[in-house]
Amino acid sequence: MKKEMKGHRMKAISTKVELSAEMNVRSRKKLIFEMQKDAMLFAEYDQNQDRKIDFGEFIALQPKGVRDAFGAEEIRVWFDAADVDRDGTLSISEFFRWSAAKASKRHGAEMLESAFHVYDKDSTGQLDAIEFEQVCKDLGFGSVAYEIFSALDNDGSGTVAYGELVSASTPTPSHDSASDHDPVDTTGWIIHGRDAPNVQSELQKLLHESGLLVVDLMKVFEKDMSNEIDSMEFFTTMRERLGFRGEKRVLDAVFKSLDDDGNGVIGYDELYEFIRGRKHSLDERHFNRAVGKLVPEPQLDVKTGLEVRPSLEEIAWDPEALRVLIKQMLGRCNLAPTHLLRAWDETEVRNGSSGLTRVAFATHVRKLLREEDDDLWVSEVAPVADATFDIILKAVRGGNMLQKVGIVHLVLWLNVPPGRAALPLKTRGELKRMRARRLEMAAPARSTKSHVDLSARAREAIELAAARAKDVAQAKAAAELSPKVMDDHRLKTAWVALDVDSSGYISAGEFGSFMNRGDRVLNEAKEYALATPELQRLQQRLHFQPSTASGRDLSLHHI
């Protein structure tokens, strides 16, 4: 009997725990849903798309029940408390704070904290920019995540402590003070719908006449707090709530035109564009996420007082110049550092272990230049990229045992205050000498275009191999291999050894012999940080055949 009673008690406790967990999931889902709705309302009232709203727009986005219960004076108190910089408007970051504070008051601080904690992988209470972006996507603010992150990163640490958001005491409406869900009455609506454009115009007219917003229409369609409309919800609501009288093929065509990305559901972004005929200010599709090229912006010439746009060739390259050019590119393409790192290292970011090795960093910096800038890359930018990698690693105290550049490093490096007003430029003499040097390298005694092409590829392979060996050495400090970067003297020594006939050129046959030396080549590769597989791949790419054709010879002068 006692065992049965104990079993019943344990079952009751287990049921209570399960119910509590289910309630927590529902509460967190409701919190997320309400913050997503706040983001939609902000977008709806941000008519000029500057990601700011004034007090009139702020009071208008409050539900009628809230406006009636509190009045303009009380709502003004909320607005002024949220307006941190006192400029008379709420930026998207200030509105996010207010929305988070409201959610915390209504659903409990622990519920809001749990929404952030999901992405806090090391449970430190801190989120880096990529982790914070994931939270913002859940809450409906994904497209402006880095803008919000930058505003919240007050100490410039490259992370955000979400505890401050959770415990914020910003005045907001309480949970039970008034209804924040205005009823949406669609009684009497009729949509004849001969075709998709006709349905669009009829919906636009009905919304205008009723004074409803797109977010209100979203409420009519959406049933499960997902803020997404599947095909069943769409077809049922169109007929039962919105009075559609047309054929099913028309609804199929409307749904297909609304489902912009073809994922089988309609989101707020797609519905808004269908009704308003334009994208709203927080629409992710509004932003260009393609990484561009390094193009210097116009700057003032101190000598002439005129505005000039320097070329990449005219720049006196150093890590600061590279940083400024990358920042200019990000601004021009409307990108955040998170977008850049994702573009450069998508697989690692997706797996939750973001980071770029020295070689990967150099490879992606090279892609920021045009293909025709190969000589510039080899002679000037590649060494700067290597030095920049070390500078970025030092941005975080305590170093980086993995020797990888992550999002925190990138954010801290990019946010360093500029050390100078403009990009440094070469003097006329420096520019002249540099051009002469390149002309000399590009015009060997027995020259064809293939010389330059082959030498550039060979030099790039040597540099990448050396950089990769350096990475391996740093990651495995106990290893016996102690690679050395080839300086000019060692390069010349190795070249003389390969130039068997002392002609000053390495023929295809001599290069092929070098590739077949077995253990000796491996030892030389270790000594000079030349990765033999890298050279083998180079040999395959160049399609070397046993030949003495001078047109395919390589000169030390080229490399």
C-alpha positions as CSV (number, residue, x, y, z in Angstrom):
1,M,0.0,0.0,0.0
2,K,2.8,2.4,1.0
3,K,4.6,1.5,-2.2
4,E,1.5,2.3,-4.3
5,M,1.1,5.7,-2.5
6,K,4.7,6.5,-3.0
7,G,4.4,5.6,-6.7
8,H,1.3,7.9,-7.0
9,R,3.2,10.8,-5.4
10,M,6.2,10.3,-7.7
11,K,3.9,10.2,-10.7
12,A,2.2,13.4,-9.5
13,I,5.5,15.1,-9.0
14,S,6.7,14.0,-12.5
15,T,3.5,15.3,-14.0
16,K,3.8,18.6,-12.3
17,V,7.4,19.0,-13.5
18,E,6.4,18.2,-17.1
19,L,3.5,20.7,-16.9
20,S,5.9,23.3,-15.4
21,A,8.4,22.7,-18.3
22,E,5.6,22.9,-20.8
23,M,4.3,26.2,-19.3
24,N,7.9,27.6,-19.5
25,V,8.1,26.7,-23.1
26,R,4.7,28.3,-23.8
27,S,5.7,31.4,-21.8
28,R,9.0,31.8,-23.6
29,K,7.2,31.3,-27.0
30,K,4.7,34.0,-26.0
31,L,7.5,36.4,-25.0
32,I,9.3,35.8,-28.3
33,F,6.1,36.3,-30.2
34,E,5.3,39.6,-28.5
35,M,8.8,41.0,-29.2
36,Q,8.5,39.9,-32.8
37,K,5.2,41.8,-32.9
38,D,6.9,44.9,-31.4
39,A,9.5,44.7,-34.2
40,M,6.7,44.5,-36.8
41,L,5.0,47.6,-35.3
42,F,8.2,49.5,-35.3
43,A,8.7,48.7,-39.0
44,E,5.1,49.6,-39.8
45,Y,5.4,53.1,-38.3
46,D,9.0,53.8,-39.5
47,Q,7.6,55.4,-42.7
48,N,10.8,57.2,-43.7
49,Q,12.9,54.0,-43.1
50,D,15.6,55.7,-40.9
51,R,15.1,53.1,-38.2
52,K,13.8,55.8,-35.8
53,I,10.3,56.7,-34.5
54,D,9.1,59.9,-32.8
55,F,6.7,60.2,-29.9
56,G,3.6,60.4,-32.2
57,E,4.6,57.2,-33.9
58,F,5.4,55.6,-30.5
59,I,2.0,56.4,-29.1
60,A,0.3,55.3,-32.3
61,L,1.9,51.8,-32.2
62,Q,0.5,51.2,-28.7
63,P,-2.7,49.1,-28.8
64,K,-5.9,51.0,-28.2
65,G,-6.5,49.3,-24.9
66,V,-3.1,50.6,-23.6
67,R,-3.7,54.1,-24.9
68,D,-7.1,54.2,-23.2
69,A,-5.8,52.9,-19.9
70,F,-2.7,55.1,-19.5
71,G,-3.2,58.2,-21.7
72,A,-0.6,60.3,-23.5
73,E,1.1,61.6,-20.3
74,E,2.0,58.2,-19.0
75,I,3.1,56.9,-22.4
76,R,5.3,60.0,-22.7
77,V,7.1,58.9,-19.5
78,W,7.8,55.5,-21.1
79,F,9.1,57.3,-24.2
80,D,11.4,59.7,-22.4
81,A,12.8,56.9,-20.3
82,A,13.6,54.8,-23.4
83,D,15.1,57.8,-25.2
84,V,18.6,57.4,-23.8
85,D,20.4,60.0,-25.9
86,R,17.5,62.5,-25.5
87,D,17.3,63.3,-29.2
88,G,13.5,63.2,-29.2
89,T,13.3,59.9,-31.1
90,L,13.7,56.2,-30.4
91,S,16.4,54.5,-32.4
92,I,16.0,50.8,-33.1
93,S,18.4,49.9,-30.3
94,E,16.5,52.1,-27.8
95,F,13.2,50.6,-28.9
96,F,14.8,47.1,-28.5
97,R,15.7,47.9,-24.9
98,W,12.2,49.1,-24.2
99,S,10.6,46.0,-25.8
100,A,12.9,43.7,-23.8
101,A,12.1,45.6,-20.6
102,K,8.4,45.2,-21.3
103,A,8.8,41.5,-22.0
104,S,10.8,41.1,-18.8
105,K,8.1,42.8,-16.7
106,R,5.2,40.8,-18.3
107,H,6.7,37.3,-18.4
108,G,9.4,37.5,-15.7
109,A,13.1,38.2,-16.0
110,E,13.9,34.5,-16.0
111,M,11.9,34.0,-19.2
112,L,13.7,36.8,-21.0
113,E,17.1,35.5,-19.7
114,S,16.3,32.0,-21.0
115,A,15.8,33.4,-24.5
116,F,19.4,34.9,-24.3
117,H,20.9,31.9,-22.4
118,V,20.1,29.5,-25.3
119,Y,23.0,31.1,-27.3
120,D,25.4,31.7,-24.4
121,K,27.4,28.6,-25.0
122,D,29.9,29.1,-22.2
123,S,27.3,30.4,-19.7
124,T,29.3,33.6,-18.9
125,G,26.4,35.9,-19.2
126,Q,28.1,37.5,-22.2
127,L,27.2,37.2,-25.9
128,D,29.5,37.9,-28.8
129,A,28.2,39.6,-32.0
130,I,27.3,36.3,-33.7
131,E,25.5,34.9,-30.7
132,F,23.6,38.1,-30.2
133,E,22.6,38.1,-33.8
134,Q,21.0,34.7,-33.3
135,V,19.0,36.0,-30.4
136,C,17.8,39.0,-32.4
137,K,16.7,36.8,-35.2
138,D,14.5,34.9,-32.8
139,L,13.1,38.1,-31.4
140,G,12.4,39.7,-34.8
141,F,15.3,42.2,-34.9
142,G,17.8,40.1,-36.9
143,S,18.4,42.5,-39.7
144,V,19.6,45.2,-37.3
145,A,21.3,42.9,-34.8
146,Y,24.8,44.5,-35.1
147,E,23.4,48.0,-34.9
148,I,21.8,47.0,-31.6
149,F,24.9,45.1,-30.5
150,S,27.1,48.1,-31.0
151,A,24.8,50.4,-29.0
152,L,24.8,47.9,-26.1
153,D,28.5,47.2,-26.1
154,N,29.2,50.2,-23.9
155,D,32.7,49.1,-22.7
156,G,33.9,48.2,-26.2
157,S,34.7,44.6,-25.1
158,G,33.2,43.0,-28.2
159,T,30.6,41.3,-26.1
160,V,27.2,42.2,-24.5
161,A,26.1,41.4,-20.9
162,Y,22.5,40.4,-21.4
163,G,21.8,40.6,-17.6
164,E,21.5,44.4,-17.9
165,L,18.7,44.0,-20.4
166,V,16.9,41.5,-18.3
167,S,17.1,43.6,-15.1
168,A,16.3,46.9,-16.8
169,S,13.8,49.1,-14.9
170,T,12.5,51.0,-17.9
171,P,8.9,52.1,-17.4
172,T,6.5,50.0,-19.5
173,P,2.9,48.9,-19.3
174,S,2.2,46.1,-16.8
175,H,0.9,42.7,-17.9
176,D,-2.6,43.0,-16.5
177,S,-3.1,46.8,-16.8
178,A,-4.8,46.8,-20.2
179,S,-5.3,44.6,-23.3
180,D,-2.5,44.9,-25.8
181,H,-4.4,42.9,-28.4
182,D,-6.8,45.1,-30.4
183,P,-9.6,43.0,-31.9
184,V,-9.4,42.7,-35.7
185,D,-12.9,42.8,-37.2
186,T,-13.2,41.7,-40.8
187,T,-16.9,41.2,-40.8
188,G,-18.4,42.1,-44.2
189,W,-15.1,41.8,-46.1
190,I,-15.5,40.4,-49.6
191,I,-12.6,39.7,-52.0
192,H,-13.7,38.6,-55.5
193,G,-10.2,37.8,-56.7
194,R,-10.1,37.3,-60.4
195,D,-6.3,37.0,-60.3
196,A,-3.3,37.7,-58.0
197,P,-3.0,41.5,-58.8
198,N,-6.7,41.9,-58.2
199,V,-6.5,40.2,-54.8
200,Q,-3.6,42.5,-53.9
201,S,-5.5,45.7,-54.8
202,E,-8.7,44.5,-53.0
203,L,-6.7,43.7,-49.8
204,Q,-4.9,47.1,-50.0
205,K,-8.3,48.9,-50.3
206,L,-9.9,46.9,-47.4
207,L,-6.9,47.6,-45.1
208,H,-7.0,51.3,-45.9
209,E,-10.7,51.7,-45.3
210,S,-10.6,49.8,-42.0
211,G,-7.5,51.5,-40.7
212,L,-5.8,48.2,-40.0
213,L,-2.1,47.6,-40.3
214,V,-0.3,44.8,-42.0
215,V,0.6,43.4,-38.5
216,D,-3.2,43.3,-37.8
217,L,-3.7,41.2,-41.0
218,M,-0.9,39.0,-39.8
219,K,-2.8,38.3,-36.6
220,V,-5.9,37.2,-38.6
221,F,-3.9,34.7,-40.6
222,E,-1.5,33.4,-38.0
223,K,-2.8,30.8,-35.4
224,D,0.1,29.4,-33.5
225,M,2.3,32.3,-32.4
226,S,4.9,31.4,-35.1
227,N,4.5,34.7,-37.0
228,E,4.5,32.5,-40.2
229,I,1.5,31.6,-42.4
230,D,1.5,28.2,-43.9
231,S,-0.7,27.3,-47.0
232,M,-3.5,25.8,-44.9
233,E,-3.7,28.9,-42.7
234,F,-3.7,31.1,-45.7
235,F,-6.4,29.2,-47.7
236,T,-8.7,28.8,-44.7
237,T,-8.4,32.4,-43.5
238,M,-8.8,33.9,-47.0
239,R,-12.2,32.2,-47.3
240,E,-13.5,32.2,-43.7
241,R,-12.2,35.5,-42.4
242,L,-11.5,37.7,-45.4
243,G,-14.4,36.7,-47.6
244,F,-12.6,35.4,-50.6
245,R,-15.0,34.3,-53.4
246,G,-12.7,33.4,-56.2
247,E,-11.2,30.1,-57.5
248,K,-8.6,28.0,-55.8
249,R,-6.1,28.5,-58.6
250,V,-6.1,32.2,-57.8
251,L,-5.3,31.5,-54.1
252,D,-2.5,29.2,-55.3
253,A,-1.1,32.0,-57.5
254,V,-1.4,34.5,-54.6
255,F,0.4,32.2,-52.1
256,K,3.1,31.4,-54.6
257,S,3.7,35.1,-55.3
258,L,3.8,35.9,-51.6
259,D,6.2,33.0,-50.8
260,D,9.2,34.9,-52.0
261,D,11.9,32.5,-50.9
262,G,9.9,29.3,-51.7
263,N,10.1,27.9,-48.2
264,G,6.4,27.0,-48.0
265,V,5.4,29.8,-45.5
266,I,4.7,33.5,-45.7
267,G,6.4,35.8,-43.2
268,Y,5.7,39.4,-42.2
269,D,8.3,40.8,-44.6
270,E,6.7,39.1,-47.6
271,L,3.1,40.1,-46.5
272,Y,4.2,43.7,-45.9
273,E,5.7,44.0,-49.4
274,F,2.6,42.5,-51.0
275,I,0.3,44.9,-49.3
276,R,2.5,48.1,-49.3
277,G,4.4,47.5,-52.5
278,R,7.8,48.1,-50.8
279,K,10.0,46.6,-48.2
280,H,9.9,47.9,-44.6
281,S,13.0,49.3,-42.8
282,L,13.8,46.0,-40.9
283,D,13.4,43.7,-43.9
284,E,16.5,41.5,-44.2
285,R,16.1,41.5,-47.9
286,H,16.6,45.3,-47.9
287,F,20.3,44.9,-47.2
288,N,23.1,44.0,-49.5
289,R,24.9,41.1,-47.9
290,A,27.5,40.5,-50.7
291,V,31.1,41.3,-49.7
292,G,32.5,43.9,-52.1
293,K,36.0,44.9,-53.1
294,L,38.4,47.3,-51.5
295,V,37.9,50.7,-53.1
296,P,39.3,53.8,-51.4
297,E,36.8,56.6,-50.8
298,P,37.5,60.2,-51.8
299,Q,39.6,62.1,-49.3
300,L,41.0,65.6,-49.0
301,D,44.5,66.2,-50.6
302,V,46.3,68.3,-48.0
303,K,48.5,69.9,-50.6
304,T,45.9,71.0,-53.1
305,G,42.9,71.2,-50.8
306,L,40.9,69.2,-53.4
307,E,39.0,65.9,-52.9
308,V,40.7,63.0,-54.6
309,R,40.0,59.3,-54.8
310,P,43.4,57.4,-54.6
311,S,44.0,54.1,-56.3
312,L,45.0,51.0,-54.4
313,E,48.5,51.3,-56.0
314,E,48.9,54.9,-54.6
315,I,48.3,53.8,-51.0
316,A,51.2,53.3,-48.6
317,W,50.1,50.0,-47.3
318,D,50.1,49.1,-43.6
319,P,47.7,47.4,-41.2
320,E,45.9,50.6,-40.4
321,A,45.3,51.3,-44.1
322,L,43.9,47.8,-44.6
323,R,41.6,48.2,-41.6
324,V,40.2,51.6,-42.9
325,L,39.6,50.1,-46.4
326,I,37.7,47.1,-44.9
327,K,35.6,49.4,-42.8
328,Q,34.8,51.5,-45.8
329,M,33.8,48.4,-47.8
330,L,31.5,47.3,-44.9
331,G,29.8,50.7,-44.7
332,R,29.4,50.9,-48.5
333,C,27.9,47.4,-48.7
334,N,25.8,47.8,-45.5
335,L,27.6,44.9,-43.9
336,A,28.4,44.1,-40.2
337,P,31.5,42.2,-39.1
338,T,29.3,39.2,-38.5
339,H,28.3,39.2,-42.2
340,L,32.0,39.4,-43.2
341,L,33.0,36.6,-41.0
342,R,30.1,34.4,-42.2
343,A,31.0,35.1,-45.8
344,W,34.6,34.2,-45.1
345,D,34.1,31.2,-42.8
346,E,30.5,30.0,-43.4
347,T,31.1,26.4,-42.5
348,E,32.8,27.1,-39.2
349,V,30.2,29.7,-38.1
350,R,27.4,27.3,-38.9
351,N,29.1,24.6,-36.8
352,G,29.4,27.1,-33.9
353,S,33.2,27.3,-33.9
354,S,33.9,30.4,-35.9
355,G,37.5,31.4,-36.6
356,L,40.0,32.1,-39.4
357,T,43.5,30.7,-39.6
358,R,46.3,32.8,-40.8
359,V,46.2,31.3,-44.3
360,A,42.4,31.6,-44.5
361,F,42.5,35.2,-43.4
362,A,45.2,36.0,-46.1
363,T,43.2,34.1,-48.7
364,H,40.0,36.1,-48.1
365,V,41.8,39.4,-47.9
366,R,43.3,38.6,-51.3
367,K,39.7,38.2,-52.6
368,L,38.9,41.8,-51.6
369,L,41.3,42.9,-54.4
370,R,40.7,42.7,-58.1
371,E,42.2,39.8,-60.0
372,E,44.4,42.3,-61.9
373,D,45.9,43.5,-58.6
374,D,48.0,40.3,-58.3
375,D,51.4,42.1,-58.4
376,L,50.2,44.6,-55.8
377,W,49.1,41.7,-53.6
378,V,52.4,39.9,-53.8
379,S,54.7,42.9,-53.4
380,E,52.7,45.0,-50.8
381,V,49.4,43.7,-49.4
382,A,50.3,40.1,-48.5
383,P,52.9,41.0,-45.9
384,V,50.5,43.6,-44.5
385,A,47.7,41.0,-44.2
386,D,50.1,38.7,-42.3
387,A,51.1,41.5,-39.9
388,T,47.4,42.4,-39.5
389,F,46.5,38.9,-38.5
390,D,48.9,39.1,-35.5
391,I,47.5,42.5,-34.6
392,I,43.9,41.2,-34.6
393,L,44.9,38.2,-32.4
394,K,46.4,40.6,-29.8
395,A,43.0,42.5,-29.6
396,V,41.8,40.0,-26.9
397,R,43.7,39.8,-23.6
398,G,45.3,36.6,-22.8
399,G,46.0,35.7,-26.4
400,N,44.4,33.0,-28.5
401,M,45.7,29.5,-28.1
402,L,44.0,28.3,-31.3
403,Q,45.6,31.1,-33.3
404,K,42.3,31.9,-35.0
405,V,40.6,35.2,-35.6
406,G,37.0,35.1,-34.3
407,I,34.2,37.6,-34.3
408,V,35.3,39.2,-31.0
409,H,38.8,39.8,-32.4
410,L,37.3,41.2,-35.6
411,V,34.9,43.6,-33.8
412,L,37.5,44.9,-31.5
413,W,40.0,45.5,-34.3
414,L,37.4,47.2,-36.6
415,N,36.2,49.4,-33.7
416,V,39.6,50.9,-32.9
417,P,39.5,54.7,-33.2
418,P,41.2,55.8,-36.4
419,G,44.8,56.8,-35.9
420,R,44.8,59.2,-38.8
421,A,42.3,61.3,-40.8
422,A,43.0,59.8,-44.2
423,L,44.7,56.9,-46.0
424,P,48.5,57.4,-46.3
425,L,49.7,57.7,-49.9
426,K,53.0,57.0,-51.5
427,T,55.2,60.0,-52.5
428,R,55.8,60.5,-56.2
429,G,59.3,59.1,-55.9
430,E,58.1,56.0,-54.1
431,L,55.3,55.4,-56.6
432,K,57.8,55.9,-59.5
433,R,60.3,53.4,-58.0
434,M,57.6,50.9,-57.3
435,R,56.3,51.0,-60.9
436,A,59.8,50.7,-62.3
437,R,60.4,47.7,-60.1
438,R,57.2,46.0,-61.4
439,L,58.1,46.8,-65.0
440,E,61.5,45.3,-64.5
441,M,60.0,42.1,-63.0
442,A,57.4,41.9,-65.8
443,A,60.0,42.2,-68.6
444,P,62.6,39.4,-68.5
445,A,65.4,39.0,-71.1
446,R,63.6,36.2,-72.9
447,S,60.1,37.1,-72.0
448,T,56.6,36.0,-72.8
449,K,53.4,36.6,-70.9
450,S,53.5,33.1,-69.4
451,H,56.6,34.1,-67.4
452,V,54.7,36.6,-65.3
453,D,51.7,34.3,-65.0
454,L,53.9,31.3,-63.8
455,S,56.0,33.4,-61.5
456,A,53.0,34.9,-59.8
457,R,51.5,31.5,-59.2
458,A,54.7,30.0,-57.9
459,R,55.4,32.9,-55.6
460,E,51.8,32.7,-54.2
461,A,52.2,29.0,-53.6
462,I,55.4,29.5,-51.8
463,E,53.9,32.2,-49.6
464,L,50.8,30.2,-48.8
465,A,52.9,27.1,-48.0
466,A,55.1,29.1,-45.6
467,A,52.1,30.7,-43.9
468,R,50.5,27.3,-43.5
469,A,53.6,25.8,-42.0
470,K,53.7,28.8,-39.6
471,D,50.2,28.0,-38.5
472,V,51.1,24.3,-37.9
473,A,54.1,25.3,-35.8
474,Q,52.2,27.7,-33.6
475,A,49.4,25.2,-33.0
476,K,51.9,22.4,-32.2
477,A,54.6,24.1,-30.3
478,A,56.1,20.7,-29.2
479,A,56.6,19.4,-32.7
480,E,60.1,18.9,-34.0
481,L,59.5,20.9,-37.2
482,S,60.7,24.5,-36.8
483,P,59.9,26.1,-40.2
484,K,61.7,29.2,-41.4
485,V,60.3,31.8,-43.7
486,M,62.4,32.0,-46.9
487,D,64.2,35.3,-47.0
488,D,65.8,36.5,-50.3
489,H,69.1,34.9,-49.5
490,R,67.6,31.5,-48.9
491,L,65.4,31.8,-51.9
492,K,68.4,32.6,-54.1
493,T,70.4,29.7,-52.6
494,A,67.6,27.2,-53.3
495,W,67.2,28.7,-56.8
496,V,70.8,28.2,-57.7
497,A,70.7,24.6,-56.5
498,L,67.7,24.0,-58.8
499,D,69.3,25.8,-61.8
500,V,71.4,22.9,-62.9
501,D,72.7,24.4,-66.1
502,S,73.4,27.8,-64.5
503,S,71.4,29.5,-67.2
504,G,69.6,31.8,-64.7
505,Y,66.3,30.1,-65.5
506,I,64.5,27.0,-64.2
507,S,63.4,24.9,-67.2
508,A,60.4,22.6,-67.1
509,G,62.8,19.7,-67.0
510,E,64.7,21.1,-64.0
511,F,61.5,21.9,-62.2
512,G,60.2,18.3,-62.8
513,S,63.5,16.8,-61.5
514,F,63.1,19.0,-58.4
515,M,59.6,17.6,-57.9
516,N,60.8,14.0,-58.0
517,R,63.6,14.1,-55.5
518,G,61.7,12.3,-52.8
519,D,63.2,12.5,-49.3
520,R,65.6,15.2,-50.1
521,V,62.8,17.4,-51.4
522,L,60.8,16.7,-48.2
523,N,63.7,17.7,-46.0
524,E,64.2,20.9,-48.0
525,A,60.4,21.6,-47.8
526,K,60.6,21.3,-44.0
527,E,63.6,23.5,-43.8
528,Y,62.2,26.3,-46.0
529,A,58.5,25.9,-45.0
530,L,57.6,24.7,-48.5
531,A,54.7,22.2,-48.4
532,T,55.4,19.5,-51.0
533,P,51.7,18.9,-51.8
534,E,51.4,22.6,-52.5
535,L,54.2,22.4,-55.0
536,Q,52.7,19.3,-56.5
537,R,49.3,21.0,-57.0
538,L,51.2,23.9,-58.5
539,Q,52.9,21.6,-60.9
540,Q,49.6,20.1,-62.0
541,R,48.0,23.5,-62.4
542,L,50.9,24.7,-64.6
543,H,50.8,21.5,-66.7
544,F,54.6,21.1,-66.8
545,Q,55.8,18.7,-69.5
546,P,59.4,17.5,-69.9
547,S,60.5,20.2,-72.3
548,T,63.2,22.8,-72.7
549,A,61.0,25.3,-74.4
550,S,62.3,28.7,-73.2
551,G,58.8,30.1,-73.2
552,R,57.9,28.0,-70.2
553,D,61.0,28.7,-68.1
554,L,60.9,30.4,-64.8
555,S,63.4,33.1,-63.7
556,L,64.4,33.9,-60.1
557,H,64.0,37.5,-61.2
558,H,60.3,36.9,-61.6
559,I,59.7,35.4,-58.2
